[in-house]
């Protein structure tokens, strides 16, 4: 059974994608940036703050399908400033030090807005126990 979750971003409807897709026990979260509900960039010029905000946004959307950061098995981090890898990595470790998903960090030329320094997408897997909790 497939479930699409939108956060109401204008980009989601304009481009035609979902923020999160849950199919059975698999969860996929689209590339997420540090843009808040009003369209403001959180952590302007600061890759550490942008990374933290992105992970918090991802956590919020995961909760809509009864999932948590601990269910994440893979993170993909895109940055326009690979020299900031330690700052990005420090923020990532604050949330994932014990979870330890597989991770890739890639430098890209640019993101959809020039002020954005970090974009993260994740994959997660719910355990049988997690799926049973959803049904009760």
Buried (B, 14 or more C-beta within 10 A) or exposed (E): EEEEBEBEBEBBEEEEBBBBBBEEBEBBBBBBBBBEEEEEBBBEEBBBBBBBBBBBBBBEBBEBBEBEBBBBBBBBBBBBEEEBBEBBBBBBEEBBEEEEBEBEBEEEEEBEEEBBBBBBBBBBBBEEEBEEEEEE
